[in-house]
Each structure stands twice: as C-alpha cells, then as structure tokens.
Amino acid sequence: MSGRYEDEARAKRRRVAFVALGSNLGDRATTLERALGLLARQVEVTDRSPWFETDPVGGPPQGRYLNGVVRIETILEPRELLDLLLRVEAELGRDRSAEAERNTPRNAPRTLDLDLLAYDDRAIDEPGLRVPHPRMHARRFVLEPLATIAPHWRHPELARTTLELLEELERSSESPARRGVDV
C-alpha cells in the first residue's frame, strides 16, 4: 500500500480516546501545556477542557491540582497509547519506578499525572491497563472537565453519560464544587 490508500487505511483505524491530565508541583500550567505539546507529536488533540483547580483527594497534605481532560484521535492501540502517556510523564519529571521503590502513596503530590480514561467504547481489563479508568466515575476532578468537552459521552460499562455520572456524584457528595480557572 502506498500514497492515498495508505492514508485512507490509517484514517479508518483512527480511534477516539480521552486523557486526564493533572499536576500539583512546580509550574502546573506550564507542565500541563508541555505535556499537551508532547502528546500532540504522536496523537491529534481534537478538544480540550479548561484547567480546573481542585483540592487533592487523599494522600499526604499537599497543594492544589490543576486538572483537565483532552479528546484525542489516534491510530495507537490502547497499550501503545498508555506507553506514550508514561513516556510523557517521565520526560516531564515523573519517575514511577522511584515512586514504587519509595512506596509512595497512591495520591501523593506529582509533577504530572496522565490517565487514559476511555478508548472508543471499549472496556479493557489487562494487567496494568483498565479502560475505562476504574475510578473516573467517582472523581469530580475528572468528570467536570470531561463534561465540558464530552457531556454526552457514554461510559461503556455503566451505560451513563458524563453529565449523568457528574449529577450522580454531586447528589452523593457533600464536597464543595470546584471551579475552572483560566491559566
């Protein structure tokens, strides 16, 4: 295959995925923008939420996070996309192996956290890869930014839209609403 036919074949294999981004160390906004730039080298970022400033959930005392979600189109398979996210984290200073060695708590402060939230309408449960993200439906800091770009996206396992999941979370939660920030 070559030329136009190869381009058509690649276009047919394009998949939609959602990725959450978060940072609460250093220059958070710059780190998130740099992460977007690195991702855009290998995937097409087709939409993005505003950055939301949020309180940390669990873990040791720490500063506030900037969080957001992007919609991407990619020809990468889910495992390849996850590997890309891990490489971007590492390039921007996150060392997951050192975190594991130090037995760092799950919700510890971090320069960058990238999570694969969803990949098309697929449900994947493999070692080291669960899609949709297993806790996304319980995280306001994920659902609020996701709702700004994909309010009607439907969770393939829970069969509810982003807005429905957010409404359920708000009804069940007593935590204060977060606010989007222009950064």
Z-matrix of the N, CA and C atoms (Angstrom, degrees):
N
C 1 1.446
C 2 1.527 1 109.54
N 3 1.299 2 115.27 1 142.40
C 4 1.467 3 117.54 2 176.11
C 5 1.513 4 109.35 3 -154.29
N 6 1.310 5 114.11 4 164.66
C 7 1.453 6 121.09 5 175.08
C 8 1.508 7 114.02 6 58.91
N 9 1.334 8 114.37 7 -130.49
C 10 1.457 9 121.41 8 -173.78
C 11 1.532 10 112.57 9 -58.66
N 12 1.317 11 117.99 10 -39.12
C 13 1.465 12 120.99 11 -177.54
C 14 1.519 13 111.09 12 -67.00
N 15 1.330 14 116.88 13 -38.57
C 16 1.459 15 120.30 14 177.12
C 17 1.523 16 110.40 15 -65.08
N 18 1.347 17 117.19 16 -41.95
C 19 1.464 18 120.69 17 177.40
C 20 1.523 19 111.07 18 -61.88
N 21 1.343 20 117.05 19 -41.81
C 22 1.464 21 120.65 20 179.25
C 23 1.524 22 111.10 21 -64.80
N 24 1.332 23 117.25 22 -41.23
C 25 1.462 24 120.85 23 179.72
C 26 1.532 25 110.39 24 -63.76
N 27 1.333 26 116.55 25 -42.09
C 28 1.463 27 120.15 26 179.32
C 29 1.532 28 110.42 27 -64.94
N 30 1.328 29 116.44 28 -41.48
C 31 1.461 30 120.28 29 -179.16
C 32 1.524 31 110.72 30 -62.93
N 33 1.324 32 117.38 31 -35.85
C 34 1.458 33 120.73 32 179.87
C 35 1.521 34 111.55 33 -67.88
N 36 1.323 35 117.62 34 -25.48
C 37 1.461 36 121.29 35 -177.79
C 38 1.522 37 112.12 36 -90.34
N 39 1.312 38 118.73 37 -0.44
C 40 1.463 39 120.90 38 -178.40
C 41 1.513 40 110.29 39 -64.14
N 42 1.311 41 115.05 40 135.43
C 43 1.456 42 122.43 41 -179.43
C 44 1.518 43 109.33 42 -120.87
N 45 1.325 44 116.47 43 155.00
C 46 1.459 45 122.26 44 176.76
C 47 1.523 46 108.19 45 -102.14
N 48 1.317 47 115.60 46 134.08
C 49 1.462 48 121.17 47 176.99
C 50 1.523 49 108.44 48 -137.70
N 51 1.322 50 115.02 49 157.60
C 52 1.462 51 121.91 50 174.66
C 53 1.518 52 107.86 51 -120.10
N 54 1.337 53 114.98 52 135.05
C 55 1.462 54 121.80 53 -178.39
C 56 1.524 55 108.20 54 -126.54
N 57 1.335 56 115.54 55 131.91
C 58 1.464 57 121.24 56 174.68
C 59 1.519 58 108.74 57 -93.34
N 60 1.330 59 115.70 58 141.77
C 61 1.460 60 122.26 59 177.58
C 62 1.519 61 108.43 60 -123.97
N 63 1.320 62 117.17 61 140.52
C 64 1.450 63 120.53 62 176.96
C 65 1.512 64 111.11 63 -151.11
N 66 1.329 65 115.86 64 150.76
C 67 1.461 66 122.17 65 178.78
C 68 1.517 67 109.04 66 -155.50
N 69 1.351 68 116.20 67 139.30
C 70 1.466 69 117.97 68 172.81
C 71 1.524 70 112.38 69 -139.05
N 72 1.309 71 117.47 70 17.53
C 73 1.465 72 121.70 71 174.63
C 74 1.522 73 109.66 72 -125.73
N 75 1.315 74 116.13 73 144.58
C 76 1.457 75 120.41 74 176.53
C 77 1.517 76 112.14 75 70.44
N 78 1.319 77 115.26 76 -153.57
C 79 1.465 78 121.99 77 178.29
C 80 1.526 79 107.68 78 -81.35
N 81 1.304 80 115.75 79 88.47
C 82 1.460 81 122.42 80 -171.27
C 83 1.525 82 113.32 81 -56.67
N 84 1.316 83 116.90 82 -48.03
C 85 1.465 84 120.38 83 -176.75
C 86 1.528 85 110.79 84 -64.09
N 87 1.320 86 116.71 85 -42.69
C 88 1.466 87 119.95 86 179.16
C 89 1.519 88 110.65 87 -63.27
N 90 1.320 89 116.87 88 -42.30
C 91 1.466 90 120.68 89 179.17
C 92 1.526 91 110.50 90 -60.93
N 93 1.325 92 117.24 91 -45.04
C 94 1.460 93 120.22 92 -179.65
C 95 1.527 94 111.55 93 -65.17
N 96 1.324 95 116.77 94 -40.44
C 97 1.475 96 119.78 95 178.24
C 98 1.535 97 110.58 96 -65.97
N 99 1.319 98 116.67 97 -39.87
C 100 1.472 99 119.70 98 176.79
C 101 1.522 100 110.74 99 -63.18
N 102 1.328 101 117.12 100 -40.60
C 103 1.461 102 120.54 101 177.78
C 104 1.529 103 110.33 102 -60.56
N 105 1.335 104 116.97 103 -42.85
C 106 1.462 105 120.44 104 177.88
C 107 1.526 106 111.07 105 -60.55
N 108 1.329 107 115.79 106 -41.82
C 109 1.464 108 119.31 107 178.74
C 110 1.520 109 112.19 108 -62.67
N 111 1.316 110 117.05 109 -41.83
C 112 1.469 111 120.85 110 178.88
C 113 1.530 112 110.64 111 -67.04
N 114 1.305 113 117.72 112 -40.30
C 115 1.466 114 120.48 113 177.93
C 116 1.525 115 110.77 114 -63.40
N 117 1.336 116 115.91 115 -41.30
C 118 1.463 117 120.98 116 -176.06
C 119 1.523 118 112.82 117 -64.81
N 120 1.311 119 117.70 118 -13.00
C 121 1.469 120 120.04 119 175.21
C 122 1.526 121 111.94 120 -71.20
N 123 1.355 122 116.52 121 -24.07
C 124 1.472 123 119.37 122 -174.70
C 125 1.522 124 114.34 123 -125.67
N 126 1.314 125 117.17 124 -11.71
C 127 1.466 126 121.14 125 176.63
C 128 1.525 127 107.32 126 -136.00
N 129 1.315 128 116.02 127 163.78
C 130 1.461 129 119.20 128 176.75
C 131 1.529 130 108.97 129 -99.45
N 132 1.324 131 116.19 130 116.49
C 133 1.455 132 121.13 131 175.82
C 134 1.522 133 106.43 132 -82.33
N 135 1.343 134 116.51 133 111.98
C 136 1.457 135 120.34 134 -173.26
C 137 1.530 136 113.24 135 -101.26
N 138 1.331 137 117.13 136 -15.43
C 139 1.456 138 120.46 137 176.30
C 140 1.520 139 108.12 138 -162.71
N 141 1.318 140 115.47 139 155.14
C 142 1.459 141 119.39 140 178.34
C 143 1.514 142 109.75 141 -149.78
N 144 1.314 143 113.93 142 148.45
C 145 1.462 144 120.61 143 178.14
C 146 1.519 145 108.99 144 -82.90
N 147 1.321 146 116.43 145 166.85
C 148 1.470 147 118.00 146 166.38
C 149 1.532 148 107.96 147 -68.93
N 150 1.314 149 115.48 148 164.94
C 151 1.460 150 119.82 149 173.59
C 152 1.522 151 107.95 150 -78.88
N 153 1.307 152 116.13 151 137.50
C 154 1.460 153 123.08 152 177.38
C 155 1.518 154 108.07 153 -113.36
N 156 1.324 155 116.72 154 130.60
C 157 1.455 156 120.70 155 175.54
C 158 1.520 157 107.66 156 -90.79
N 159 1.331 158 116.56 157 125.83
C 160 1.464 159 120.83 158 -173.37
C 161 1.523 160 110.63 159 -135.62
N 162 1.309 161 114.17 160 156.84
C 163 1.457 162 120.12 161 173.06
C 164 1.528 163 108.45 162 -76.98
N 165 1.333 164 117.10 163 149.20
C 166 1.464 165 119.18 164 176.22
C 167 1.522 166 110.49 165 -66.23
N 168 1.318 167 115.54 166 152.92
C 169 1.457 168 122.12 167 178.02
C 170 1.520 169 107.63 168 -111.67
N 171 1.313 170 116.66 169 110.89
C 172 1.461 171 120.77 170 179.82
C 173 1.514 172 112.18 171 71.29
N 174 1.316 173 116.27 172 -173.45
C 175 1.453 174 122.12 173 178.48
C 176 1.516 175 112.02 174 77.33
N 177 1.319 176 115.81 175 -175.60
C 178 1.467 177 120.51 176 -179.39
C 179 1.526 178 111.09 177 -73.03
N 180 1.339 179 118.24 178 166.83
C 181 1.476 180 120.28 179 176.18
C 182 1.534 181 109.78 180 -55.70
N 183 1.320 182 115.98 181 138.20
C 184 1.466 183 120.38 182 -175.67
C 185 1.512 184 110.20 183 -164.55
N 186 1.327 185 115.08 184 169.69
C 187 1.455 186 121.45 185 179.92
C 188 1.522 187 112.48 186 -76.05
N 189 1.323 188 114.11 187 172.23
C 190 1.467 189 121.11 188 -179.31
C 191 1.523 190 111.51 189 -72.41
N 192 1.301 191 114.65 190 154.52
C 193 1.464 192 122.44 191 179.55
C 194 1.520 193 110.77 192 -97.98
N 195 1.318 194 114.47 193 154.10
C 196 1.465 195 121.97 194 159.31
C 197 1.519 196 104.74 195 -105.41
N 198 1.319 197 116.48 196 130.16
C 199 1.458 198 122.04 197 -179.49
C 200 1.511 199 109.78 198 -131.33
N 201 1.311 200 114.90 199 151.93
C 202 1.449 201 121.42 200 174.34
C 203 1.512 202 109.88 201 -162.40
N 204 1.323 203 115.46 202 175.01
C 205 1.457 204 122.22 203 179.36
C 206 1.518 205 108.24 204 -135.86
N 207 1.328 206 115.67 205 142.21
C 208 1.463 207 121.12 206 174.29
C 209 1.526 208 109.60 207 -121.21
N 210 1.318 209 113.99 208 148.85
C 211 1.464 210 121.94 209 170.98
C 212 1.514 211 105.38 210 -100.93
N 213 1.318 212 115.55 211 130.55
C 214 1.457 213 119.24 212 178.95
C 215 1.519 214 110.31 213 -126.96
N 216 1.322 215 114.60 214 157.52
C 217 1.456 216 121.68 215 168.34
C 218 1.510 217 106.64 216 -117.92
N 219 1.332 218 115.13 217 137.87
C 220 1.456 219 119.32 218 -173.22
C 221 1.523 220 111.07 219 -152.23
N 222 1.320 221 115.64 220 156.57
C 223 1.460 222 120.82 221 169.98
C 224 1.535 223 109.66 222 -101.36
N 225 1.323 224 116.61 223 -1.91
C 226 1.461 225 120.27 224 178.35
C 227 1.526 226 110.03 225 -70.36
N 228 1.309 227 115.88 226 142.11
C 229 1.458 228 120.94 227 172.35
C 230 1.531 229 108.52 228 -74.29
N 231 1.328 230 118.86 229 162.78
C 232 1.464 231 120.99 230 -175.51
C 233 1.529 232 114.26 231 -53.44
N 234 1.314 233 118.50 232 -44.93
C 235 1.467 234 120.83 233 -179.32
C 236 1.528 235 110.03 234 -65.32
N 237 1.327 236 117.58 235 -39.92
C 238 1.462 237 121.05 236 177.92
C 239 1.524 238 110.74 237 -64.10
N 240 1.321 239 116.57 238 -39.68
C 241 1.456 240 120.64 239 178.68
C 242 1.528 241 110.37 240 -65.45
N 243 1.324 242 117.18 241 -43.94
C 244 1.466 243 120.42 242 176.40
C 245 1.526 244 110.61 243 -58.83
N 246 1.331 245 117.09 244 -43.60
C 247 1.470 246 120.52 245 177.98
C 248 1.530 247 111.19 246 -60.03
N 249 1.332 248 116.85 247 -40.18
C 250 1.465 249 120.48 248 176.72
C 251 1.528 250 110.18 249 -61.05
N 252 1.334 251 117.37 250 -45.24
C 253 1.463 252 120.44 251 179.87
C 254 1.529 253 111.02 252 -59.88
N 255 1.313 254 116.89 253 -42.02
C 256 1.468 255 120.79 254 179.27
C 257 1.529 256 111.43 255 -65.99
N 258 1.335 257 117.08 256 -37.55
C 259 1.473 258 120.20 257 177.59
C 260 1.529 259 110.89 258 -65.57
N 261 1.321 260 117.28 259 -41.07
C 262 1.469 261 120.90 260 178.65
C 263 1.521 262 109.71 261 -63.98
N 264 1.329 263 117.56 262 -44.52
C 265 1.466 264 120.02 263 175.99
C 266 1.521 265 111.04 264 -55.58
N 267 1.322 266 116.12 265 -46.89
C 268 1.468 267 120.64 266 -178.43
C 269 1.525 268 111.18 267 -64.02
N 270 1.322 269 116.62 268 -41.99
C 271 1.463 270 120.16 269 -179.33
C 272 1.528 271 111.23 270 -62.63
N 273 1.319 272 116.52 271 -28.62
C 274 1.463 273 120.24 272 -179.03
C 275 1.530 274 112.52 273 -101.12
N 276 1.329 275 116.18 274 20.22
C 277 1.455 276 120.30 275 167.50
C 278 1.511 277 118.01 276 103.76
N 279 1.313 278 119.20 277 -0.57
C 280 1.462 279 119.30 278 178.47
C 281 1.525 280 109.58 279 -87.97
N 282 1.320 281 116.03 280 128.44
C 283 1.460 282 122.05 281 179.88
C 284 1.525 283 108.51 282 -117.44
N 285 1.327 284 116.23 283 91.53
C 286 1.461 285 120.53 284 -177.53
C 287 1.525 286 112.09 285 -64.51
N 288 1.332 287 117.93 286 -32.61
C 289 1.469 288 118.89 287 179.75
C 290 1.527 289 110.32 288 -67.40
N 291 1.341 290 118.00 289 -38.86
C 292 1.468 291 120.56 290 176.53
C 293 1.519 292 110.18 291 -66.83
N 294 1.337 293 117.40 292 -36.89
C 295 1.463 294 120.78 293 177.06
C 296 1.525 295 109.97 294 -61.25
N 297 1.338 296 116.23 295 -41.87
C 298 1.469 297 120.07 296 -179.99
C 299 1.525 298 110.70 297 -67.00
N 300 1.343 299 116.58 298 -42.35
C 301 1.466 300 120.52 299 179.52
C 302 1.520 301 111.49 300 -62.21
N 303 1.324 302 116.54 301 -39.15
C 304 1.471 303 120.50 302 -179.22
C 305 1.521 304 111.71 303 -83.11
N 306 1.346 305 115.57 304 -1.06
C 307 1.455 306 120.66 305 -177.55
C 308 1.537 307 110.11 306 56.07
N 309 1.330 308 114.97 307 43.50
C 310 1.462 309 122.53 308 -178.88
C 311 1.531 310 109.35 309 -61.30
N 312 1.331 311 118.09 310 134.59
C 313 1.464 312 119.83 311 178.75
C 314 1.526 313 111.77 312 -58.65
N 315 1.319 314 116.72 313 151.30
C 316 1.466 315 122.94 314 -177.37
C 317 1.523 316 111.84 315 -53.06
N 318 1.304 317 119.29 316 -43.60
C 319 1.466 318 121.80 317 -174.47
C 320 1.521 319 112.51 318 -104.13
N 321 1.322 320 116.65 319 36.60
C 322 1.463 321 121.13 320 180.00
C 323 1.531 322 110.29 321 -73.30
N 324 1.343 323 117.40 322 160.88
C 325 1.467 324 120.33 323 176.22
C 326 1.530 325 110.44 324 -57.06
N 327 1.329 326 115.48 325 149.49
C 328 1.465 327 118.52 326 179.16
C 329 1.522 328 110.84 327 -154.13
N 330 1.306 329 112.92 328 148.54
C 331 1.455 330 119.89 329 176.41
C 332 1.518 331 110.54 330 -65.38
N 333 1.340 332 115.92 331 -40.89
C 334 1.459 333 120.31 332 -176.48
C 335 1.518 334 109.68 333 -153.89
N 336 1.313 335 115.05 334 137.28
C 337 1.455 336 121.58 335 173.79
C 338 1.519 337 107.23 336 -133.81
N 339 1.323 338 116.38 337 122.30
C 340 1.461 339 122.12 338 177.30
C 341 1.522 340 108.00 339 -118.57
N 342 1.311 341 116.68 340 125.69
C 343 1.463 342 121.41 341 -179.89
C 344 1.514 343 110.23 342 -123.92
N 345 1.326 344 115.41 343 130.69
C 346 1.460 345 121.19 344 173.12
C 347 1.528 346 106.89 345 -78.07
N 348 1.316 347 115.64 346 110.31
C 349 1.465 348 120.83 347 -176.75
C 350 1.520 349 112.44 348 -84.15
N 351 1.322 350 116.35 349 -46.10
C 352 1.460 351 120.96 350 -175.01
C 353 1.520 352 109.10 351 -152.63
N 354 1.314 353 114.98 352 151.77
C 355 1.458 354 122.54 353 178.56
C 356 1.526 355 106.53 354 -138.05
N 357 1.336 356 115.69 355 106.84
C 358 1.466 357 121.36 356 -171.85
C 359 1.524 358 108.22 357 48.35
N 360 1.305 359 117.12 358 -139.02
C 361 1.461 360 119.91 359 178.42
C 362 1.526 361 110.19 360 -107.90
N 363 1.317 362 115.48 361 26.61
C 364 1.455 363 120.62 362 -175.58
C 365 1.522 364 112.75 363 -85.39
N 366 1.324 365 114.83 364 147.24
C 367 1.459 366 122.72 365 169.99
C 368 1.526 367 106.02 366 -111.71
N 369 1.332 368 116.28 367 121.77
C 370 1.465 369 122.05 368 -176.81
C 371 1.517 370 108.40 369 -126.20
N 372 1.317 371 116.22 370 132.19
C 373 1.463 372 121.36 371 176.72
C 374 1.520 373 107.64 372 -137.24
N 375 1.335 374 114.38 373 91.97
C 376 1.456 375 122.69 374 179.56
C 377 1.517 376 107.92 375 -127.09
N 378 1.315 377 117.74 376 161.00
C 379 1.472 378 118.03 377 175.61
C 380 1.526 379 110.85 378 -55.34
N 381 1.337 380 115.77 379 122.99
C 382 1.458 381 121.16 380 178.11
C 383 1.516 382 115.36 381 79.25
N 384 1.329 383 118.48 382 2.13
C 385 1.466 384 120.97 383 -178.37
C 386 1.524 385 109.71 384 -147.28
N 387 1.326 386 115.03 385 110.07
C 388 1.472 387 120.92 386 174.85
C 389 1.518 388 107.81 387 -125.88
N 390 1.317 389 114.90 388 123.00
C 391 1.457 390 122.23 389 178.97
C 392 1.516 391 107.60 390 -136.36
N 393 1.319 392 118.87 391 132.34
C 394 1.447 393 127.22 392 -2.69
C 395 1.530 394 111.17 393 -62.73
N 396 1.314 395 113.76 394 159.44
C 397 1.458 396 119.56 395 -179.67
C 398 1.531 397 108.07 396 -53.79
N 399 1.333 398 117.25 397 129.76
C 400 1.467 399 119.81 398 -171.29
C 401 1.527 400 116.17 399 -66.27
N 402 1.319 401 118.83 400 -16.49
C 403 1.466 402 120.07 401 -179.53
C 404 1.529 403 113.12 402 -117.60
N 405 1.316 404 117.89 403 6.02
C 406 1.462 405 119.50 404 -174.83
C 407 1.525 406 112.49 405 -61.20
N 408 1.313 407 118.77 406 -35.20
C 409 1.465 408 122.01 407 -176.70
C 410 1.528 409 112.17 408 -69.22
N 411 1.333 410 117.74 409 -14.03
C 412 1.463 411 122.03 410 -178.95
C 413 1.526 412 112.34 411 -108.14
N 414 1.315 413 116.89 412 9.97
C 415 1.459 414 120.88 413 -175.30
C 416 1.516 415 111.43 414 -119.13
N 417 1.319 416 114.33 415 108.08
C 418 1.462 417 119.99 416 178.22
C 419 1.535 418 110.20 417 -59.36
N 420 1.340 419 117.15 418 -38.23
C 421 1.462 420 119.90 419 -177.35
C 422 1.522 421 112.64 420 -67.53
N 423 1.321 422 118.10 421 -10.84
C 424 1.463 423 122.60 422 172.46
C 425 1.533 424 110.05 423 -98.75
N 426 1.323 425 116.21 424 -47.74
C 427 1.469 426 119.79 425 -174.24
C 428 1.523 427 113.36 426 -67.26
N 429 1.337 428 118.12 427 -37.94
C 430 1.471 429 118.57 428 -179.50
C 431 1.525 430 112.15 429 -62.44
N 432 1.338 431 118.68 430 -50.87
C 433 1.469 432 116.25 431 178.05
C 434 1.535 433 112.71 432 -66.80
N 435 1.332 434 117.69 433 -36.35
C 436 1.462 435 120.36 434 178.14
C 437 1.529 436 110.32 435 -61.15
N 438 1.323 437 116.89 436 -38.74
C 439 1.463 438 120.71 437 -179.66
C 440 1.526 439 112.68 438 -64.22
N 441 1.334 440 117.70 439 -25.19
C 442 1.471 441 119.27 440 179.72
C 443 1.522 442 111.95 441 -73.94
N 444 1.336 443 117.38 442 -22.97
C 445 1.475 444 119.45 443 -178.16
C 446 1.527 445 113.07 444 -115.64
N 447 1.330 446 117.42 445 -19.98
C 448 1.468 447 120.19 446 -177.67
C 449 1.534 448 110.16 447 -146.80
N 450 1.329 449 117.05 448 62.57
C 451 1.462 450 119.04 449 -176.09
C 452 1.530 451 113.40 450 -63.60
N 453 1.327 452 117.05 451 -26.09
C 454 1.462 453 120.53 452 -175.86
C 455 1.525 454 113.13 453 -105.50
N 456 1.347 455 116.09 454 7.50
C 457 1.467 456 118.54 455 173.48
C 458 1.522 457 107.87 456 -59.58
N 459 1.325 458 116.55 457 137.75
C 460 1.467 459 121.56 458 -176.25
C 461 1.528 460 110.08 459 -109.25
N 462 1.320 461 115.31 460 123.96
C 463 1.464 462 122.36 461 177.82
C 464 1.530 463 107.79 462 -63.45
N 465 1.350 464 118.20 463 123.20
C 466 1.469 465 119.85 464 -173.73
C 467 1.528 466 114.85 465 -67.79
N 468 1.312 467 118.12 466 -20.55
C 469 1.462 468 119.98 467 179.55
C 470 1.527 469 112.41 468 -100.42
N 471 1.317 470 117.46 469 -35.45
C 472 1.461 471 121.03 470 -177.25
C 473 1.526 472 112.62 471 -92.27
N 474 1.331 473 116.79 472 -12.88
C 475 1.475 474 123.37 473 176.94
C 476 1.531 475 112.24 474 56.40
N 477 1.338 476 115.94 475 37.08
C 478 1.466 477 120.84 476 175.92
C 479 1.527 478 108.41 477 -131.41
N 480 1.330 479 115.03 478 150.98
C 481 1.457 480 119.67 479 -179.88
C 482 1.525 481 110.14 480 -77.84
N 483 1.321 482 114.64 481 167.63
C 484 1.467 483 120.08 482 176.31
C 485 1.522 484 110.31 483 -55.70
N 486 1.333 485 116.92 484 -46.22
C 487 1.468 486 119.92 485 -179.79
C 488 1.521 487 111.85 486 -62.39
N 489 1.308 488 117.62 487 -40.56
C 490 1.465 489 120.33 488 177.99
C 491 1.526 490 111.04 489 -64.00
N 492 1.332 491 116.66 490 -42.90
C 493 1.466 492 119.94 491 178.41
C 494 1.526 493 111.13 492 -63.28
N 495 1.329 494 116.52 493 -41.02
C 496 1.458 495 120.61 494 178.98
C 497 1.528 496 110.65 495 -65.58
N 498 1.312 497 117.47 496 -42.78
C 499 1.471 498 120.80 497 177.96
C 500 1.526 499 110.98 498 -61.70
N 501 1.327 500 116.98 499 -41.88
C 502 1.469 501 120.51 500 177.87
C 503 1.521 502 111.03 501 -62.68
N 504 1.327 503 115.82 502 -42.81
C 505 1.459 504 120.22 503 179.37
C 506 1.524 505 110.46 504 -63.67
N 507 1.321 506 116.88 505 -42.81
C 508 1.467 507 120.28 506 179.83
C 509 1.526 508 111.36 507 -64.40
N 510 1.320 509 117.22 508 -38.09
C 511 1.470 510 120.01 509 178.20
C 512 1.525 511 111.51 510 -66.76
N 513 1.326 512 116.71 511 -35.25
C 514 1.464 513 120.05 512 -175.71
C 515 1.523 514 113.25 513 -90.61
N 516 1.319 515 117.22 514 -9.07
C 517 1.464 516 120.97 515 -173.43
C 518 1.517 517 111.33 516 -107.55
N 519 1.312 518 115.40 517 144.39
C 520 1.458 519 120.19 518 174.41
C 521 1.519 520 110.85 519 -105.69
N 522 1.342 521 116.54 520 3.03
C 523 1.460 522 118.86 521 -178.69
C 524 1.519 523 110.33 522 -73.89
N 525 1.329 524 117.45 523 149.17
C 526 1.465 525 120.30 524 -178.20
C 527 1.523 526 111.46 525 -67.46
N 528 1.301 527 115.05 526 152.68
C 529 1.460 528 120.39 527 177.85
C 530 1.528 529 109.41 528 -66.01
N 531 1.302 530 115.62 529 147.53
C 532 1.460 531 121.46 530 178.01
C 533 1.523 532 106.95 531 -91.93
N 534 1.292 533 115.15 532 169.98
C 535 1.466 534 117.72 533 179.97
C 536 1.501 535 110.21 534 -129.62
N 537 1.336 536 115.59 535 142.15
C 538 1.457 537 119.99 536 173.81
C 539 1.514 538 108.93 537 -74.52
N 540 1.316 539 117.15 538 145.97
C 541 1.448 540 120.22 539 179.72
C 542 1.515 541 109.22 540 -127.05
N 543 1.291 542 115.99 541 142.13
C 544 1.460 543 120.58 542 172.34
C 545 1.505 544 107.96 543 -85.20
N 546 1.301 545 115.51 544 117.15
C 547 1.463 546 119.68 545 -179.98
C 548 1.512 547 108.38 546 -121.50
